[in-house]
Amino acid sequence: MEIKVKVKIIGREYTLGTDNTRDYTLKLAEELDAKMNAMLSEASTLSGLDVAILCALDAMDEAKKAASNADNIRLQLGEYVASADRAQSSAESSKREISSLKRRIEELEDRLNQKSVF
């Protein structure tokens, strides 16, 4: 459900429509305001628009890097799952082989016991 949240960024008020919580939206706006004000104080030749563009580029860079990291994590998880599947298959095969060898040992012990009786 969309809510309206009033925020103030570099001295200008904006009313935002968002599906996020009010606190989350305010926190984002505060972080953006702090970042933009810091940029403005460091470089007095920048306009509000310049700072907004630079912040947008920075945000896009962070988003692309985060998406790339998420893709890498998904790939690693897929490799871990495949490795776990192979290990499980190997363990099951080993269990079957152990069971077969136990039966063979029992058969051989029975044959040995039968020969010992005679």
Buried (B, 14 or more C-beta within 10 A) or exposed (E): EEEEBEBEBBEEEEEBEBEBEBEEBBEBBEEBBEBBBEBBEEEEEBEBEEBBEBBEEEEEEEEEEEEEEEEEEEEEEEEEEEEEEEEEEEEEEEEEEEEEEEEEEEEEEEEEEEEEEE
